[in-house]
Amino acid sequence: MGTFVNILRFRIMIAPFLLELLFWFGVAGTFFGAYWLFTHDNWAWWIALVFGTILTRVIFEIGLLAFRSYEHLVEIRDRMPPS
């Protein structure tokens, strides 16, 4: 119950978890697209597989950067002695 209250009061963010879930859907979509290209005898399937996966990772890392930075700043704030 405490976790649910923290989510409702915006003490715990759900966007990082959703971004991670969307990342895995993006990776699955990249694999499916590469498989589709492979089955249709397109020579670029390996390019889509390699660079699509890397590009998906980079895009979601940029999105998660703000949330991870915030979490580390909160940790630093909590370690500081009260002034």
N, C-alpha and C positions, 0 to 999 in steps of 0.2 A: 504494500500500500504506500510505503514511503517513496519508492521509486516513481510510482504513478503521480504522486503529489509533486515531486521534484520536476517531472516532465511538464506538468500543467503550469507550474510556476516558473518555467524556463530556466531552471537551475541545471538541468541535463538537456543537452541538445540532441534532437533526433536526426537532424540533417546529415551528420557524418555517417550514421548507420545507413541512411537511405542512399547516400552517395556510394557507399561500399556495395550495397545491393545493386544499384544501377551499374556500377563498374562490372560486376560479374555478369549482368545481363548483356553489357556491351561486349565483353570478351566472348560470351556465347554467340552473340550476333556476328562477331568477327569470324569465329570458327565456322559458323553456318555459311557465311558469305564466301569464305575460302573454300569450303566443301562444295558449295554450289558452283563456283568457278571451276573447281577440279572436275566435277562430274560433267560439266559442259565443255570440256577440253579447252579451257582457256589457260594460256601459259602463265598468266599473272596471279595464279592462285597462291603461290608461295610468297609473292610480294604482299598480297593482301593479308596473308596469315602473319607474317613477321611484322611488317610496318603497321598494320591495323591494330595488332595487339599492343605494340609499343605506343602508338598514338593514343589509343584508348587509355592506357596507363598514365601517360603524361597529362592528358586533359583532366582526368580525375584527381591526379596529384595536385594540380593547380587549384582545383576546386576545394580539396581538403586542406590546403595550406593555411587558409584563414582560420579554420576550426582548430587545427593542431597548434597554430601560433597562439591562439586564445587560451587553449588548455595549458600551455607552458607558461604563459604570462600569469595565469591564475595560480599555478604552482609556485612561481617566484614570489607573487604577492603574499601567499600563505606562509612562506618561509621567512619573510621580512619581519623583524620585531616591530611591535606597534610603537608608533612615535608619539 
